[in-house]
Amino acid sequence: MVGISFDTPEDNAAFRTKHDFPFRLLSDVDKAVGTTYEALRSADDPFADYPQRISYLIDPDGAIAKTYEVSDPSGHAAEVLADLAALQR
């Protein structure tokens, strides 16, 4: 599992440490990954400088198996784990 944001590597390192994340946070300051994965917001969005909160379940072949628009993260991990288990059957 990795997280990606438009923040700098230094900002991501500080955020990861502060929140004790158990996974890597990668920086996409040029927004190339955000563009590829359609996570950019429209220019008129008040939060245009931030990526949309989207998660992707990627299968072993590198294909996107499922896309999640994350508005409420409280049950998100359980949903992804259930979908992952279903893929492994």
C-alpha positions as a Python dict, from the first residue, in 0.01 Angstrom:
ca = {
    (1, 'M'): (0, 0, 0),
    (2, 'V'): (120, 349, -83),
    (3, 'G'): (-29, 692, -56),
    (4, 'I'): (39, 969, -306),
    (5, 'S'): (-14, 1341, -265),
    (6, 'F'): (86, 1660, -441),
    (7, 'D'): (290, 1762, -135),
    (8, 'T'): (669, 1773, -125),
    (9, 'P'): (869, 1476, 5),
    (10, 'E'): (953, 1676, 318),
    (11, 'D'): (587, 1757, 386),
    (12, 'N'): (488, 1394, 331),
    (13, 'A'): (763, 1269, 564),
    (14, 'A'): (646, 1506, 838),
    (15, 'F'): (280, 1407, 786),
    (16, 'R'): (368, 1036, 791),
    (17, 'T'): (565, 1076, 1113),
    (18, 'K'): (299, 1291, 1281),
    (19, 'H'): (20, 1043, 1204),
    (20, 'D'): (236, 729, 1240),
    (21, 'F'): (135, 594, 898),
    (22, 'P'): (244, 232, 844),
    (23, 'F'): (294, 284, 468),
    (24, 'R'): (490, 508, 233),
    (25, 'L'): (363, 845, 115),
    (26, 'L'): (492, 936, -229),
    (27, 'S'): (512, 1288, -368),
    (28, 'D'): (356, 1386, -699),
    (29, 'V'): (449, 1753, -705),
    (30, 'D'): (422, 1773, -1086),
    (31, 'K'): (82, 1598, -1070),
    (32, 'A'): (179, 1341, -1333),
    (33, 'V'): (40, 1047, -1136),
    (34, 'G'): (-269, 1247, -1039),
    (35, 'T'): (-329, 1320, -1404),
    (36, 'T'): (-282, 956, -1507),
    (37, 'Y'): (-521, 831, -1237),
    (38, 'E'): (-773, 1112, -1294),
    (39, 'A'): (-737, 1251, -942),
    (40, 'L'): (-710, 1617, -1044),
    (41, 'R'): (-989, 1853, -952),
    (42, 'S'): (-1126, 2108, -1195),
    (43, 'A'): (-960, 2452, -1196),
    (44, 'D'): (-1273, 2618, -1052),
    (45, 'D'): (-1289, 2376, -756),
    (46, 'P'): (-1206, 2554, -426),
    (47, 'F'): (-966, 2265, -352),
    (48, 'A'): (-806, 2255, -699),
    (49, 'D'): (-456, 2239, -548),
    (50, 'Y'): (-538, 1906, -381),
    (51, 'P'): (-604, 1569, -541),
    (52, 'Q'): (-938, 1400, -505),
    (53, 'R'): (-940, 1131, -238),
    (54, 'I'): (-945, 823, -451),
    (55, 'S'): (-817, 474, -376),
    (56, 'Y'): (-746, 203, -626),
    (57, 'L'): (-731, -170, -572),
    (58, 'I'): (-475, -288, -825),
    (59, 'D'): (-458, -656, -916),
    (60, 'P'): (-133, -856, -951),
    (61, 'D'): (-127, -784, -1325),
    (62, 'G'): (-129, -408, -1260),
    (63, 'A'): (-489, -351, -1372),
    (64, 'I'): (-727, -142, -1162),
    (65, 'A'): (-972, -391, -1011),
    (66, 'K'): (-1180, -132, -826),
    (67, 'T'): (-1192, 244, -772),
    (68, 'Y'): (-1310, 407, -450),
    (69, 'E'): (-1404, 772, -406),
    (70, 'V'): (-1328, 822, -39),
    (71, 'S'): (-1548, 1078, 130),
    (72, 'D'): (-1572, 900, 466),
    (73, 'P'): (-1260, 697, 548),
    (74, 'S'): (-1409, 524, 854),
    (75, 'G'): (-1514, 203, 677),
    (76, 'H'): (-1285, 229, 379),
    (77, 'A'): (-1014, -13, 493),
    (78, 'A'): (-1269, -285, 571),
    (79, 'E'): (-1432, -239, 230),
    (80, 'V'): (-1098, -266, 47),
    (81, 'L'): (-995, -572, 250),
    (82, 'A'): (-1326, -743, 168),
    (83, 'D'): (-1283, -666, -201),
    (84, 'L'): (-925, -792, -188),
    (85, 'A'): (-1038, -1118, -27),
    (86, 'A'): (-1304, -1158, -298),
    (87, 'L'): (-1041, -1114, -569),
    (88, 'Q'): (-828, -1388, -418),
    (89, 'R'): (-1104, -1649, -445),
}
